Amino acid sequence: MSYQEEDNNAGKILLAALAGAGAGIIAGMLLAPDKGAATRENWKGVAAKYSGQLGEQASKLGTDLEAKFKEYAGKLEDLGLTGSGSSLKIKGNWDDVKGKLKQQYAQLTDEDLTYAEGKGDELIGRLQEKLGKGKSEITKMLNDL
């Protein structure tokens, strides 16, 4: 199954869940034995319950999609199909790179430039916030130093 098919199936599942919830609400309103005020109070509780469940499902779906995206991005990188700036590959001594960055961007602090092996994403995130640039732009900048 391809990534597009998985994404399409996930969208269909979410749409079906929303349609089912909507149909249930409409049927319940039409067949409600209680007066309007009592029915509305009952539906507030039901709506809160289902909205929580839908939120959980959407969150899980988002997490699953993010994991798949990272997996596919890694595969593309391994195959050499992604361009420069797709992954962090720091060349040379980090202290030298850090010095060059401080010269170019005076607003960067030692804390901003803390780098530990395997924690490149955290460094890139801090630099994105401080410099207001995109991830690929920051990655390319670091790789070119």
C-alpha positions in Angstrom: 0.0 0.0 0.0 1.5 3.4 -1.0 1.7 6.5 1.2 -1.1 8.2 -0.9 -3.4 5.2 -0.4 -2.8 5.2 3.3 -3.4 8.9 3.5 -6.6 8.6 1.4 -7.8 5.7 3.6 -7.2 7.7 6.8 -9.2 10.6 5.4 -12.1 8.2 4.4 -12.1 6.8 8.0 -12.3 10.2 9.5 -15.0 11.3 7.1 -17.0 8.2 7.8 -16.7 8.8 11.6 -17.9 12.4 11.2 -20.8 11.3 9.0 -21.9 8.6 11.4 -21.8 11.0 14.3 -23.8 13.5 12.4 -26.4 10.9 11.3 -26.7 9.7 14.9 -27.3 13.2 16.2 -30.0 14.0 13.6 -31.8 10.7 14.2 -31.7 11.3 17.9 -33.2 14.7 17.6 -36.0 13.5 15.4 -36.9 10.6 17.7 -36.2 12.3 21.1 -39.0 11.5 23.6 -38.1 14.5 25.9 -38.9 18.1 25.6 -36.5 20.4 23.7 -34.6 21.7 26.8 -34.0 18.2 28.2 -33.0 16.9 24.8 -30.5 19.8 24.3 -28.9 19.1 27.7 -28.6 15.4 26.8 -27.0 16.3 23.5 -24.5 18.6 25.1 -23.1 15.6 27.0 -23.1 13.3 24.0 -21.5 16.0 21.8 -18.7 16.5 24.4 -18.1 12.7 24.5 -17.9 12.3 20.7 -15.8 15.4 20.2 -13.3 14.0 22.6 -13.2 10.7 20.8 -12.8 12.4 17.4 -10.1 14.6 18.8 -8.2 11.5 20.0 -8.6 9.8 16.6 -7.4 12.9 14.8 -4.4 13.2 17.1 -3.5 9.5 16.5 -3.9 9.9 12.8 -1.7 13.0 12.8 1.0 11.1 14.8 0.8 8.1 12.4 1.1 10.4 9.4 4.1 12.2 10.9 5.9 8.9 11.5 5.2 7.8 8.0 6.4 11.1 6.6 9.7 10.8 8.6 10.1 7.2 7.4 9.7 8.2 3.7 11.9 11.3 4.1 14.6 9.1 5.5 14.3 6.6 2.6 14.5 9.4 0.1 17.6 10.7 1.8 19.2 7.3 1.9 18.6 6.9 -1.9 20.2 10.3 -2.5 17.0 11.8 -3.9 16.6 14.7 -1.6 18.6 17.9 -2.2 21.1 19.8 -0.2 19.7 20.9 3.2 17.6 17.8 3.8 19.8 16.5 6.7 22.3 17.9 9.0 25.9 16.9 8.3 28.2 19.1 10.3 31.8 19.1 9.0 34.8 19.9 11.1 35.0 21.1 14.7 31.7 22.3 16.2 33.4 25.1 18.1 34.7 26.5 14.8 31.2 26.3 13.3 29.7 27.9 16.4 32.2 30.8 16.2 31.3 31.5 12.6 27.6 31.5 13.4 28.2 34.0 16.3 30.1 36.2 13.9 27.2 36.2 11.4 24.4 36.3 13.9 25.1 38.3 17.0 21.8 37.5 18.6 22.7 33.8 19.0 23.9 32.7 22.5 25.9 29.7 23.6 22.6 28.2 24.8 21.1 28.6 21.3 24.2 26.9 19.8 24.4 23.9 22.2 24.8 20.8 20.0 25.0 17.2 21.1 25.4 14.2 18.7 22.0 13.0 17.6 20.2 16.1 18.8 20.5 18.1 15.5 16.8 18.6 15.3 16.8 20.5 18.6 19.6 22.7 17.4 17.8 23.4 14.1 14.6 24.2 16.0 16.3 26.7 18.2 18.0 28.4 15.2 14.7 28.5 13.3 13.1 30.4 16.2 16.0 32.8 16.6 16.7 33.5 13.0 13.2 33.1 11.5 14.3 30.8 8.7 13.0 27.5 7.5 14.4 24.1 8.5 16.0 23.4 5.1 17.5 26.8 5.0 19.1 26.4 8.5 20.3 22.9 7.6 21.9 24.0 4.4 23.5 27.0 6.2 25.0 24.7 8.8 26.2 22.1 6.3 27.9 24.9 4.2 29.9 26.3 7.1 
